Amino acid sequence: MTVIDLSQAESRAGAILAQAEEQYLEILQDLKDLRLYAKDRTDLSETEIKRVLAEYRRATLIVFEERKKLEDFRKRQTGADGDHAIDFAAVRDEIGRRLDRLRRAQDAD
C-alpha cells in the first residue's frame, strides 16, 4: 500500500503554480518590451510594424487567457468561489461529527 502525503503534494503543486505565475509575468514584460522596441524602429515599414504589433496583441491575449485558467484552477484547488471559499477542514470536522453521532445512535440500538 502506498501512502501519499497530501501536504507535500499540495506544496509541490503550489510551487508549480507560483512558478507558472512568475513566468507569465516575465512573458508579459518581454512582450511589452517587444512592443516598445517595434514602435521605436524607424527602419521597419509600417506594414511590418502593424504585423508585429498584431502578433504582440495575439500573444498577450493568449498569456492573459492562460493566466485566467491558472487563477480558475487555483480557485478550484482552494475551494474558492467568487469572493467566498470553502473551509474544507471545517467541512471534514462537521462530517466527522455527524458520522460519530450516527455511529453512537447505531450502537445504542
ABEGO torsion letter per residue (X at the ends): XBBBBAAAAAAAAAAAAAAAAAAAAAAAAAAAAAAAAAAABAABBAAAAAAAAAAAAAAAAAAAAAAAAAAAAAAAAAGBBEABBBBAAAAAAAAAAAAAAAAAAAAAX
